[in-house]
Amino acid sequence: MARYFINNKAQANGDHEVHKQGCTFMPADKTELGEHSNCYSAIIIAKDSYSRVNGCYFCSKECHSS
Ligand SMILES: [Zn+2]
């Protein structure tokens, strides 16, 4: 299990990125999504807060879609 976070600030394209704890690109302004065994369930939680959610390319590449 790993702790996941959602960036409260959107990227330039409007996506809010999900990061795994320890990611180099962890944003300062973030909300914890709890512990997850993979990024897919973390993204489901994140979608309660933001309609546009994407996995970080570096720490959650399997959930990165653009
Ligand atoms: Zn990341």
PDB file of the backbone (N, CA, C, O) and the ligand in Angstrom, with CONECT records:
HET     ZN  A 101       1
ATOM      1  N   MET A   1       0.844  -1.193   0.000  1.00  0.00           N
ATOM      2  CA  MET A   1       0.000   0.000   0.000  1.00  0.00           C
ATOM      3  C   MET A   1       0.881   1.245   0.000  1.00  0.00           C
ATOM      4  O   MET A   1       1.964   1.268   0.586  1.00  0.00           O
ATOM      5  N   ALA A   2       0.391   2.262  -0.665  1.00  0.00           N
ATOM      6  CA  ALA A   2       1.118   3.530  -0.701  1.00  0.00           C
ATOM      7  C   ALA A   2       0.121   4.662  -0.528  1.00  0.00           C
ATOM      8  O   ALA A   2      -1.057   4.536  -0.863  1.00  0.00           O
ATOM      9  N   ARG A   3       0.617   5.762  -0.002  1.00  0.00           N
ATOM     10  CA  ARG A   3      -0.235   6.921   0.212  1.00  0.00           C
ATOM     11  C   ARG A   3      -0.261   7.757  -1.069  1.00  0.00           C
ATOM     12  O   ARG A   3       0.777   8.012  -1.680  1.00  0.00           O
ATOM     13  N   TYR A   4      -1.440   8.170  -1.455  1.00  0.00           N
ATOM     14  CA  TYR A   4      -1.588   8.952  -2.684  1.00  0.00           C
ATOM     15  C   TYR A   4      -2.140  10.341  -2.375  1.00  0.00           C
ATOM     16  O   TYR A   4      -2.837  10.551  -1.383  1.00  0.00           O
ATOM     17  N   PHE A   5      -1.805  11.281  -3.259  1.00  0.00           N
ATOM     18  CA  PHE A   5      -2.231  12.671  -3.094  1.00  0.00           C
ATOM     19  C   PHE A   5      -2.729  13.213  -4.424  1.00  0.00           C
ATOM     20  O   PHE A   5      -2.290  12.784  -5.491  1.00  0.00           O
ATOM     21  N   ILE A   6      -3.648  14.156  -4.342  1.00  0.00           N
ATOM     22  CA  ILE A   6      -4.112  14.851  -5.545  1.00  0.00           C
ATOM     23  C   ILE A   6      -3.608  16.294  -5.493  1.00  0.00           C
ATOM     24  O   ILE A   6      -3.673  16.957  -4.457  1.00  0.00           O
ATOM     25  N   ASN A   7      -3.114  16.751  -6.616  1.00  0.00           N
ATOM     26  CA  ASN A   7      -2.688  18.149  -6.726  1.00  0.00           C
ATOM     27  C   ASN A   7      -3.933  19.037  -6.766  1.00  0.00           C
ATOM     28  O   ASN A   7      -4.797  18.857  -7.624  1.00  0.00           O
ATOM     29  N   ASN A   8      -4.026  19.994  -5.839  1.00  0.00           N
ATOM     30  CA  ASN A   8      -5.189  20.889  -5.816  1.00  0.00           C
ATOM     31  C   ASN A   8      -5.132  21.929  -6.935  1.00  0.00           C
ATOM     32  O   ASN A   8      -6.136  22.566  -7.254  1.00  0.00           O
ATOM     33  N   LYS A   9      -3.960  22.091  -7.519  1.00  0.00           N
ATOM     34  CA  LYS A   9      -3.822  23.020  -8.649  1.00  0.00           C
ATOM     35  C   LYS A   9      -3.809  22.208  -9.943  1.00  0.00           C
ATOM     36  O   LYS A   9      -3.116  21.197 -10.047  1.00  0.00           O
ATOM     37  N   ALA A  10      -4.575  22.660 -10.914  1.00  0.00           N
ATOM     38  CA  ALA A  10      -4.647  21.950 -12.186  1.00  0.00           C
ATOM     39  C   ALA A  10      -3.403  22.204 -13.032  1.00  0.00           C
ATOM     40  O   ALA A  10      -2.754  23.243 -12.913  1.00  0.00           O
ATOM     41  N   GLN A  11      -3.086  21.245 -13.880  1.00  0.00           N
ATOM     42  CA  GLN A  11      -2.042  21.433 -14.885  1.00  0.00           C
ATOM     43  C   GLN A  11      -2.554  22.413 -15.935  1.00  0.00           C
ATOM     44  O   GLN A  11      -3.710  22.833 -15.896  1.00  0.00           O
ATOM     45  N   ALA A  12      -1.688  22.770 -16.864  1.00  0.00           N
ATOM     46  CA  ALA A  12      -2.067  23.713 -17.920  1.00  0.00           C
ATOM     47  C   ALA A  12      -3.247  23.197 -18.740  1.00  0.00           C
ATOM     48  O   ALA A  12      -4.040  23.989 -19.250  1.00  0.00           O
ATOM     49  N   ASN A  13      -3.368  21.887 -18.869  1.00  0.00           N
ATOM     50  CA  ASN A  13      -4.455  21.311 -19.672  1.00  0.00           C
ATOM     51  C   ASN A  13      -5.732  21.086 -18.866  1.00  0.00           C
ATOM     52  O   ASN A  13      -6.714  20.569 -19.399  1.00  0.00           O
ATOM     53  N   GLY A  14      -5.731  21.471 -17.579  1.00  0.00           N
ATOM     54  CA  GLY A  14      -6.928  21.339 -16.764  1.00  0.00           C
ATOM     55  C   GLY A  14      -6.996  20.081 -15.913  1.00  0.00           C
ATOM     56  O   GLY A  14      -7.906  19.932 -15.098  1.00  0.00           O
ATOM     57  N   ASP A  15      -6.036  19.170 -16.095  1.00  0.00           N
ATOM     58  CA  ASP A  15      -6.027  17.933 -15.307  1.00  0.00           C
ATOM     59  C   ASP A  15      -5.434  18.166 -13.914  1.00  0.00           C
ATOM     60  O   ASP A  15      -4.491  18.939 -13.747  1.00  0.00           O
ATOM     61  N   HIS A  16      -6.003  17.485 -12.928  1.00  0.00           N
ATOM     62  CA  HIS A  16      -5.421  17.433 -11.593  1.00  0.00           C
ATOM     63  C   HIS A  16      -4.673  16.108 -11.493  1.00  0.00           C
ATOM     64  O   HIS A  16      -5.253  15.049 -11.732  1.00  0.00           O
ATOM     65  N   GLU A  17      -3.403  16.158 -11.144  1.00  0.00           N
ATOM     66  CA  GLU A  17      -2.589  14.949 -11.148  1.00  0.00           C
ATOM     67  C   GLU A  17      -2.548  14.257  -9.790  1.00  0.00           C
ATOM     68  O   GLU A  17      -2.490  14.893  -8.738  1.00  0.00           O
ATOM     69  N   VAL A  18      -2.581  12.913  -9.860  1.00  0.00           N
ATOM     70  CA  VAL A  18      -2.463  12.078  -8.669  1.00  0.00           C
ATOM     71  C   VAL A  18      -0.997  11.644  -8.525  1.00  0.00           C
ATOM     72  O   VAL A  18      -0.377  11.191  -9.488  1.00  0.00           O
ATOM     73  N   HIS A  19      -0.451  11.789  -7.300  1.00  0.00           N
ATOM     74  CA  HIS A  19       0.940  11.408  -7.030  1.00  0.00           C
ATOM     75  C   HIS A  19       1.009  10.404  -5.892  1.00  0.00           C
ATOM     76  O   HIS A  19       0.205  10.423  -4.960  1.00  0.00           O
ATOM     77  N   LYS A  20       2.002   9.526  -6.003  1.00  0.00           N
ATOM     78  CA  LYS A  20       2.292   8.570  -4.944  1.00  0.00           C
ATOM     79  C   LYS A  20       3.304   9.192  -3.993  1.00  0.00           C
ATOM     80  O   LYS A  20       4.180   9.944  -4.419  1.00  0.00           O
ATOM     81  N   GLN A  21       3.184   8.877  -2.700  1.00  0.00           N
ATOM     82  CA  GLN A  21       4.108   9.417  -1.711  1.00  0.00           C
ATOM     83  C   GLN A  21       5.556   9.151  -2.129  1.00  0.00           C
ATOM     84  O   GLN A  21       5.895   8.038  -2.528  1.00  0.00           O
ATOM     85  N   GLY A  22       6.403  10.171  -2.036  1.00  0.00           N
ATOM     86  CA  GLY A  22       7.799  10.035  -2.402  1.00  0.00           C
ATOM     87  C   GLY A  22       8.114  10.540  -3.797  1.00  0.00           C
ATOM     88  O   GLY A  22       9.282  10.616  -4.177  1.00  0.00           O
ATOM     89  N   CYS A  23       7.079  10.891  -4.576  1.00  0.00           N
ATOM     90  CA  CYS A  23       7.307  11.391  -5.930  1.00  0.00           C
ATOM     91  C   CYS A  23       8.096  12.701  -5.904  1.00  0.00           C
ATOM     92  O   CYS A  23       7.856  13.573  -5.069  1.00  0.00           O
ATOM     93  N   THR A  24       9.037  12.815  -6.836  1.00  0.00           N
ATOM     94  CA  THR A  24       9.850  14.029  -6.959  1.00  0.00           C
ATOM     95  C   THR A  24       8.984  15.249  -7.266  1.00  0.00           C
ATOM     96  O   THR A  24       9.338  16.379  -6.931  1.00  0.00           O
ATOM     97  N   PHE A  25       7.856  15.002  -7.902  1.00  0.00           N
ATOM     98  CA  PHE A  25       7.015  16.108  -8.372  1.00  0.00           C
ATOM     99  C   PHE A  25       5.808  16.345  -7.485  1.00  0.00           C
ATOM    100  O   PHE A  25       4.815  16.930  -7.918  1.00  0.00           O
ATOM    101  N   MET A  26       5.895  15.889  -6.240  1.00  0.00           N
ATOM    102  CA  MET A  26       4.801  16.095  -5.291  1.00  0.00           C
ATOM    103  C   MET A  26       4.520  17.589  -5.128  1.00  0.00           C
ATOM    104  O   MET A  26       5.419  18.354  -4.778  1.00  0.00           O
ATOM    105  N   PRO A  27       3.280  18.006  -5.379  1.00  0.00           N
ATOM    106  CA  PRO A  27       2.959  19.436  -5.251  1.00  0.00           C
ATOM    107  C   PRO A  27       2.848  19.852  -3.788  1.00  0.00           C
ATOM    108  O   PRO A  27       2.594  19.021  -2.916  1.00  0.00           O
ATOM    109  N   ALA A  28       3.040  21.146  -3.524  1.00  0.00           N
ATOM    110  CA  ALA A  28       2.900  21.673  -2.164  1.00  0.00           C
ATOM    111  C   ALA A  28       1.429  21.752  -1.770  1.00  0.00           C
ATOM    112  O   ALA A  28       1.069  21.472  -0.626  1.00  0.00           O
ATOM    113  N   ASP A  29       0.586  22.132  -2.720  1.00  0.00           N
ATOM    114  CA  ASP A  29      -0.844  22.291  -2.464  1.00  0.00           C
ATOM    115  C   ASP A  29      -1.553  21.005  -2.880  1.00  0.00           C
ATOM    116  O   ASP A  29      -1.892  20.820  -4.049  1.00  0.00           O
ATOM    117  N   LYS A  30      -1.774  20.114  -1.903  1.00  0.00           N
ATOM    118  CA  LYS A  30      -2.299  18.793  -2.235  1.00  0.00           C
ATOM    119  C   LYS A  30      -3.268  18.314  -1.176  1.00  0.00           C
ATOM    120  O   LYS A  30      -3.297  18.838  -0.063  1.00  0.00           O
ATOM    121  N   THR A  31      -4.068  17.305  -1.531  1.00  0.00           N
ATOM    122  CA  THR A  31      -4.992  16.685  -0.600  1.00  0.00           C
ATOM    123  C   THR A  31      -4.721  15.188  -0.578  1.00  0.00           C
ATOM    124  O   THR A  31      -4.566  14.561  -1.625  1.00  0.00           O
ATOM    125  N   GLU A  32      -4.664  14.620   0.624  1.00  0.00           N
ATOM    126  CA  GLU A  32      -4.400  13.191   0.737  1.00  0.00           C
ATOM    127  C   GLU A  32      -5.601  12.372   0.284  1.00  0.00           C
ATOM    128  O   GLU A  32      -6.748  12.709   0.579  1.00  0.00           O
ATOM    129  N   LEU A  33      -5.322  11.300  -0.430  1.00  0.00           N
ATOM    130  CA  LEU A  33      -6.384  10.405  -0.920  1.00  0.00           C
ATOM    131  C   LEU A  33      -6.430   9.101  -0.138  1.00  0.00           C
ATOM    132  O   LEU A  33      -7.265   8.242  -0.420  1.00  0.00           O
ATOM    133  N   GLY A  34      -5.542   8.943   0.842  1.00  0.00           N
ATOM    134  CA  GLY A  34      -5.498   7.732   1.634  1.00  0.00           C
ATOM    135  C   GLY A  34      -4.528   6.712   1.052  1.00  0.00           C
ATOM    136  O   GLY A  34      -3.796   7.005   0.106  1.00  0.00           O
ATOM    137  N   GLU A  35      -4.532   5.500   1.632  1.00  0.00           N
ATOM    138  CA  GLU A  35      -3.613   4.445   1.206  1.00  0.00           C
ATOM    139  C   GLU A  35      -4.286   3.571   0.161  1.00  0.00           C
ATOM    140  O   GLU A  35      -5.439   3.165   0.312  1.00  0.00           O
ATOM    141  N   HIS A  36      -3.543   3.291  -0.899  1.00  0.00           N
ATOM    142  CA  HIS A  36      -4.080   2.479  -1.995  1.00  0.00           C
ATOM    143  C   HIS A  36      -3.019   1.500  -2.468  1.00  0.00           C
ATOM    144  O   HIS A  36      -1.822   1.775  -2.388  1.00  0.00           O
ATOM    145  N   SER A  37      -3.472   0.350  -2.964  1.00  0.00           N
ATOM    146  CA  SER A  37      -2.533  -0.632  -3.490  1.00  0.00           C
ATOM    147  C   SER A  37      -2.105  -0.280  -4.903  1.00  0.00           C
ATOM    148  O   SER A  37      -1.087  -0.778  -5.385  1.00  0.00           O
ATOM    149  N   ASN A  38      -2.872   0.575  -5.576  1.00  0.00           N
ATOM    150  CA  ASN A  38      -2.468   1.050  -6.894  1.00  0.00           C
ATOM    151  C   ASN A  38      -3.144   2.396  -7.152  1.00  0.00           C
ATOM    152  O   ASN A  38      -4.001   2.837  -6.386  1.00  0.00           O
ATOM    153  N   CYS A  39      -2.737   3.034  -8.247  1.00  0.00           N
ATOM    154  CA  CYS A  39      -3.223   4.382  -8.518  1.00  0.00           C
ATOM    155  C   CYS A  39      -4.676   4.397  -8.987  1.00  0.00           C
ATOM    156  O   CYS A  39      -5.338   5.432  -8.905  1.00  0.00           O
ATOM    157  N   TYR A  40      -5.176   3.271  -9.473  1.00  0.00           N
ATOM    158  CA  TYR A  40      -6.534   3.272 -10.029  1.00  0.00           C
ATOM    159  C   TYR A  40      -7.583   3.614  -8.977  1.00  0.00           C
ATOM    160  O   TYR A  40      -8.482   4.415  -9.234  1.00  0.00           O
ATOM    161  N   SER A  41      -7.474   3.015  -7.799  1.00  0.00           N
ATOM    162  CA  SER A  41      -8.461   3.313  -6.754  1.00  0.00           C
ATOM    163  C   SER A  41      -8.242   4.714  -6.195  1.00  0.00           C
ATOM    164  O   SER A  41      -9.196   5.357  -5.757  1.00  0.00           O
ATOM    165  N   ALA A  42      -7.000   5.197  -6.205  1.00  0.00           N
ATOM    166  CA  ALA A  42      -6.734   6.577  -5.761  1.00  0.00           C
ATOM    167  C   ALA A  42      -7.411   7.570  -6.703  1.00  0.00           C
ATOM    168  O   ALA A  42      -7.939   8.591  -6.262  1.00  0.00           O
ATOM    169  N   ILE A  43      -7.394   7.272  -7.979  1.00  0.00           N
ATOM    170  CA  ILE A  43      -8.014   8.164  -8.966  1.00  0.00           C
ATOM    171  C   ILE A  43      -9.530   8.196  -8.798  1.00  0.00           C
ATOM    172  O   ILE A  43     -10.157   9.237  -8.993  1.00  0.00           O
ATOM    173  N   ILE A  44     -10.112   7.069  -8.440  1.00  0.00           N
ATOM    174  CA  ILE A  44     -11.566   7.041  -8.205  1.00  0.00           C
ATOM    175  C   ILE A  44     -11.929   7.990  -7.065  1.00  0.00           C
ATOM    176  O   ILE A  44     -12.917   8.720  -7.148  1.00  0.00           O
ATOM    177  N   ILE A  45     -11.119   7.974  -5.989  1.00  0.00           N
ATOM    178  CA  ILE A  45     -11.358   8.888  -4.861  1.00  0.00           C
ATOM    179  C   ILE A  45     -11.174  10.338  -5.313  1.00  0.00           C
ATOM    180  O   ILE A  45     -11.968  11.209  -4.959  1.00  0.00           O
ATOM    181  N   ALA A  46     -10.131  10.588  -6.091  1.00  0.00           N
ATOM    182  CA  ALA A  46      -9.831  11.946  -6.545  1.00  0.00           C
ATOM    183  C   ALA A  46     -10.969  12.518  -7.381  1.00  0.00           C
ATOM    184  O   ALA A  46     -11.213  13.725  -7.374  1.00  0.00           O
ATOM    185  N   LYS A  47     -11.662  11.641  -8.099  1.00  0.00           N
ATOM    186  CA  LYS A  47     -12.742  12.108  -8.973  1.00  0.00           C
ATOM    187  C   LYS A  47     -13.971  12.584  -8.197  1.00  0.00           C
ATOM    188  O   LYS A  47     -14.880  13.187  -8.767  1.00  0.00           O
ATOM    189  N   ASP A  48     -13.987  12.302  -6.878  1.00  0.00           N
ATOM    190  CA  ASP A  48     -15.034  12.901  -6.045  1.00  0.00           C
ATOM    191  C   ASP A  48     -14.824  14.407  -5.927  1.00  0.00           C
ATOM    192  O   ASP A  48     -15.779  15.162  -5.744  1.00  0.00           O
ATOM    193  N   SER A  49     -13.566  14.839  -6.033  1.00  0.00           N
ATOM    194  CA  SER A  49     -13.233  16.257  -5.874  1.00  0.00           C
ATOM    195  C   SER A  49     -13.066  16.980  -7.194  1.00  0.00           C
ATOM    196  O   SER A  49     -13.432  18.148  -7.322  1.00  0.00           O
ATOM    197  N   TYR A  50     -12.512  16.285  -8.173  1.00  0.00           N
ATOM    198  CA  TYR A  50     -12.219  16.935  -9.455  1.00  0.00           C
ATOM    199  C   TYR A  50     -12.696  16.041 -10.598  1.00  0.00           C
ATOM    200  O   TYR A  50     -12.524  14.823 -10.557  1.00  0.00           O
ATOM    201  N   SER A  51     -13.295  16.655 -11.613  1.00  0.00           N
ATOM    202  CA  SER A  51     -13.791  15.862 -12.737  1.00  0.00           C
ATOM    203  C   SER A  51     -12.659  15.446 -13.671  1.00  0.00           C
ATOM    204  O   SER A  51     -12.727  14.401 -14.317  1.00  0.00           O
ATOM    205  N   ARG A  52     -11.620  16.272 -13.735  1.00  0.00           N
ATOM    206  CA  ARG A  52     -10.494  15.946 -14.612  1.00  0.00           C
ATOM    207  C   ARG A  52      -9.296  15.519 -13.772  1.00  0.00           C
ATOM    208  O   ARG A  52      -8.643  16.347 -13.138  1.00  0.00           O
ATOM    209  N   VAL A  53      -9.017  14.224 -13.775  1.00  0.00           N
ATOM    210  CA  VAL A  53      -7.953  13.656 -12.959  1.00  0.00           C
ATOM    211  C   VAL A  53      -7.071  12.786 -13.857  1.00  0.00           C
ATOM    212  O   VAL A  53      -7.563  12.086 -14.742  1.00  0.00           O
ATOM    213  N   ASN A  54      -5.755  12.845 -13.611  1.00  0.00           N
ATOM    214  CA  ASN A  54      -4.827  12.041 -14.394  1.00  0.00           C
ATOM    215  C   ASN A  54      -3.703  11.578 -13.479  1.00  0.00           C
ATOM    216  O   ASN A  54      -3.365  12.263 -12.514  1.00  0.00           O
ATOM    217  N   GLY A  55      -3.123  10.418 -13.776  1.00  0.00           N
ATOM    218  CA  GLY A  55      -1.988   9.938 -13.002  1.00  0.00           C
ATOM    219  C   GLY A  55      -0.716  10.672 -13.393  1.00  0.00           C
ATOM    220  O   GLY A  55      -0.529  11.029 -14.556  1.00  0.00           O
ATOM    221  N   CYS A  56       0.153  10.895 -12.425  1.00  0.00           N
ATOM    222  CA  CYS A  56       1.450  11.517 -12.705  1.00  0.00           C
ATOM    223  C   CYS A  56       2.256  10.611 -13.627  1.00  0.00           C
ATOM    224  O   CYS A  56       2.287   9.396 -13.432  1.00  0.00           O
ATOM    225  N   TYR A  57       2.908  11.191 -14.627  1.00  0.00           N
ATOM    226  CA  TYR A  57       3.681  10.407 -15.583  1.00  0.00           C
ATOM    227  C   TYR A  57       4.837   9.689 -14.901  1.00  0.00           C
ATOM    228  O   TYR A  57       5.223   8.602 -15.332  1.00  0.00           O
ATOM    229  N   PHE A  58       5.398  10.275 -13.845  1.00  0.00           N
ATOM    230  CA  PHE A  58       6.610   9.745 -13.230  1.00  0.00           C
ATOM    231  C   PHE A  58       6.338   8.720 -12.139  1.00  0.00           C
ATOM    232  O   PHE A  58       7.051   7.720 -12.056  1.00  0.00           O
ATOM    233  N   CYS A  59       5.328   8.935 -11.296  1.00  0.00           N
ATOM    234  CA  CYS A  59       5.107   8.010 -10.171  1.00  0.00           C
ATOM    235  C   CYS A  59       3.890   7.128 -10.375  1.00  0.00           C
ATOM    236  O   CYS A  59       3.759   6.109  -9.697  1.00  0.00           O
ATOM    237  N   SER A  60       3.001   7.484 -11.281  1.00  0.00           N
ATOM    238  CA  SER A  60       1.765   6.704 -11.485  1.00  0.00           C
ATOM    239  C   SER A  60       1.514   6.542 -12.984  1.00  0.00           C
ATOM    240  O   SER A  60       0.423   6.810 -13.489  1.00  0.00           O
ATOM    241  N   LYS A  61       2.559   6.097 -13.673  1.00  0.00           N
ATOM    242  CA  LYS A  61       2.517   6.060 -15.134  1.00  0.00           C
ATOM    243  C   LYS A  61       1.389   5.178 -15.668  1.00  0.00           C
ATOM    244  O   LYS A  61       0.820   5.467 -16.721  1.00  0.00           O
ATOM    245  N   GLU A  62       1.061   4.091 -14.935  1.00  0.00           N
ATOM    246  CA  GLU A  62       0.002   3.194 -15.408  1.00  0.00           C
ATOM    247  C   GLU A  62      -1.361   3.881 -15.429  1.00  0.00           C
ATOM    248  O   GLU A  62      -2.295   3.411 -16.079  1.00  0.00           O
ATOM    249  N   CYS A  63      -1.465   5.015 -14.699  1.00  0.00           N
ATOM    250  CA  CYS A  63      -2.722   5.778 -14.682  1.00  0.00           C
ATOM    251  C   CYS A  63      -2.626   7.062 -15.497  1.00  0.00           C
ATOM    252  O   CYS A  63      -3.569   7.853 -15.538  1.00  0.00           O
ATOM    253  N   HIS A  64      -1.492   7.261 -16.139  1.00  0.00           N
ATOM    254  CA  HIS A  64      -1.294   8.479 -16.939  1.00  0.00           C
ATOM    255  C   HIS A  64      -1.887   8.257 -18.319  1.00  0.00           C
ATOM    256  O   HIS A  64      -1.568   7.273 -18.986  1.00  0.00           O
ATOM    257  N   SER A  65      -2.755   9.176 -18.750  1.00  0.00           N
ATOM    258  CA  SER A  65      -3.474   8.915 -19.999  1.00  0.00           C
ATOM    259  C   SER A  65      -3.291   9.985 -21.058  1.00  0.00           C
ATOM    260  O   SER A  65      -3.860   9.858 -22.142  1.00  0.00           O
ATOM    261  N   SER A  66      -2.523  11.030 -20.796  1.00  0.00           N
ATOM    262  CA  SER A  66      -2.357  12.033 -21.838  1.00  0.00           C
ATOM    263  C   SER A  66      -0.953  12.597 -21.855  1.00  0.00           C
ATOM    264  O   SER A  66      -0.643  13.459 -22.678  1.00  0.00           O
TER     265      SER A  66
HETATM  266 ZN    ZN A 101       4.139  11.975  -9.232  1.00  0.00          ZN2+
END
